[in-house]
Amino acid sequence: MSATPPVGPVLDEQEVPPELWWFGWSFVGIGLVQLLVQGAKDDVVSAVVSMGLSALVVAFFAAGVVRARGVRLGVVATLVGLLPVLAVVALVYDPTALGALEALVSGLQAWLLWRYTRTPWFAWQRTMPTGGPSLAPILAVAVLAGVLGGLTVTQEPQPGFTVNLSVAGTPH
């Protein structure tokens, strides 16, 4: 009696797709560039809290992407899909080298996420399998990206207009 061959693509369950690795490392790379250009937060307590919270949030959503979970993947896909558009709009209003790099990288990230959703690994993860390789290494990349994001100073808003709000009964 012969064994029945597997149906569908042969999947090496020991390999996280390269698209996913490139996707994760692209966030680390742009995070490093932003840290070098914008600098780190001065307040140590604020930086530590921000790095911890950022790492937790990014790891939570990254685990959803890696495991092809619908809601978390949908949130990430929406954000990653909007980033190239927003980066190009920002580049039109304030053309900078960092802005151009962010627009390019965000477009690459959107393409990598799209490619990842077409891999056999993604299809396999949609079945909610048990077993497989440890996801700790790829999630460690996500945690690193979150830590970098929490450490980096956010850009100061550009000067614009001021709105004064006064509530009845309070002095001006």
Contacts in CASP RR format, 6 or more apart in sequence:
PFRMAT RR
TARGET T0000
AUTHOR 0000-0000-0000
METHOD contacts of the structure
MODEL  1
MSATPPVGPVLDEQEVPPELWWFGWSFVGIGLVQLLVQGAKDDVVSAVVS
MGLSALVVAFFAAGVVRARGVRLGVVATLVGLLPVLAVVALVYDPTALGA
LEALVSGLQAWLLWRYTRTPWFAWQRTMPTGGPSLAPILAVAVLAGVLGG
LTVTQEPQPGFTVNLSVAGTPH
9 120 0 8 1.000
11 120 0 8 1.000
11 121 0 8 1.000
11 124 0 8 1.000
13 124 0 8 1.000
13 129 0 8 1.000
13 131 0 8 1.000
13 132 0 8 1.000
13 133 0 8 1.000
14 132 0 8 1.000
14 133 0 8 1.000
15 121 0 8 1.000
15 133 0 8 1.000
16 66 0 8 1.000
16 121 0 8 1.000
16 133 0 8 1.000
16 135 0 8 1.000
16 137 0 8 1.000
16 138 0 8 1.000
17 116 0 8 1.000
17 119 0 8 1.000
17 121 0 8 1.000
17 122 0 8 1.000
19 112 0 8 1.000
19 113 0 8 1.000
19 115 0 8 1.000
19 116 0 8 1.000
19 119 0 8 1.000
20 65 0 8 1.000
20 66 0 8 1.000
20 112 0 8 1.000
20 116 0 8 1.000
20 121 0 8 1.000
20 138 0 8 1.000
21 138 0 8 1.000
21 141 0 8 1.000
22 112 0 8 1.000
23 109 0 8 1.000
23 112 0 8 1.000
23 113 0 8 1.000
23 116 0 8 1.000
24 62 0 8 1.000
24 138 0 8 1.000
24 141 0 8 1.000
24 142 0 8 1.000
24 145 0 8 1.000
25 141 0 8 1.000
26 105 0 8 1.000
26 108 0 8 1.000
26 109 0 8 1.000
26 112 0 8 1.000
27 109 0 8 1.000
27 141 0 8 1.000
27 142 0 8 1.000
27 145 0 8 1.000
27 146 0 8 1.000
28 141 0 8 1.000
28 144 0 8 1.000
28 145 0 8 1.000
28 148 0 8 1.000
29 105 0 8 1.000
30 101 0 8 1.000
30 102 0 8 1.000
30 105 0 8 1.000
31 145 0 8 1.000
31 148 0 8 1.000
31 149 0 8 1.000
31 152 0 8 1.000
32 148 0 8 1.000
33 98 0 8 1.000
33 101 0 8 1.000
34 98 0 8 1.000
34 148 0 8 1.000
34 149 0 8 1.000
34 152 0 8 1.000
35 148 0 8 1.000
35 149 0 8 1.000
35 151 0 8 1.000
35 152 0 8 1.000
37 98 0 8 1.000
38 152 0 8 1.000
38 153 0 8 1.000
38 154 0 8 1.000
38 155 0 8 1.000
39 152 0 8 1.000
39 153 0 8 1.000
40 47 0 8 1.000
40 151 0 8 1.000
40 152 0 8 1.000
40 153 0 8 1.000
41 47 0 8 1.000
41 50 0 8 1.000
41 150 0 8 1.000
41 151 0 8 1.000
41 152 0 8 1.000
41 153 0 8 1.000
47 150 0 8 1.000
47 151 0 8 1.000
50 149 0 8 1.000
50 150 0 8 1.000
50 151 0 8 1.000
51 146 0 8 1.000
51 147 0 8 1.000
51 149 0 8 1.000
51 150 0 8 1.000
51 151 0 8 1.000
52 147 0 8 1.000
52 150 0 8 1.000
53 150 0 8 1.000
54 146 0 8 1.000
54 147 0 8 1.000
54 149 0 8 1.000
54 150 0 8 1.000
55 143 0 8 1.000
55 146 0 8 1.000
55 147 0 8 1.000
55 150 0 8 1.000
57 146 0 8 1.000
58 142 0 8 1.000
58 143 0 8 1.000
58 145 0 8 1.000
58 146 0 8 1.000
59 139 0 8 1.000
59 142 0 8 1.000
59 143 0 8 1.000
59 146 0 8 1.000
60 72 0 8 1.000
61 72 0 8 1.000
61 75 0 8 1.000
61 76 0 8 1.000
61 142 0 8 1.000
62 138 0 8 1.000
62 139 0 8 1.000
62 142 0 8 1.000
63 69 0 8 1.000
63 72 0 8 1.000
63 135 0 8 1.000
63 139 0 8 1.000
63 142 0 8 1.000
64 70 0 8 1.000
64 72 0 8 1.000
64 73 0 8 1.000
64 76 0 8 1.000
65 72 0 8 1.000
65 73 0 8 1.000
65 76 0 8 1.000
65 113 0 8 1.000
65 116 0 8 1.000
66 125 0 8 1.000
66 135 0 8 1.000
66 138 0 8 1.000
66 139 0 8 1.000
67 125 0 8 1.000
67 128 0 8 1.000
67 135 0 8 1.000
68 117 0 8 1.000
68 122 0 8 1.000
68 125 0 8 1.000
68 126 0 8 1.000
73 117 0 8 1.000
76 113 0 8 1.000
77 113 0 8 1.000
77 117 0 8 1.000
80 106 0 8 1.000
80 109 0 8 1.000
80 110 0 8 1.000
80 113 0 8 1.000
81 106 0 8 1.000
81 110 0 8 1.000
81 113 0 8 1.000
83 106 0 8 1.000
83 107 0 8 1.000
83 109 0 8 1.000
83 110 0 8 1.000
84 103 0 8 1.000
84 106 0 8 1.000
84 107 0 8 1.000
84 110 0 8 1.000
87 99 0 8 1.000
87 102 0 8 1.000
87 103 0 8 1.000
87 106 0 8 1.000
87 107 0 8 1.000
88 103 0 8 1.000
90 99 0 8 1.000
90 102 0 8 1.000
90 103 0 8 1.000
91 99 0 8 1.000
91 100 0 8 1.000
91 103 0 8 1.000
94 158 0 8 1.000
116 122 0 8 1.000
166 172 0 8 1.000
END
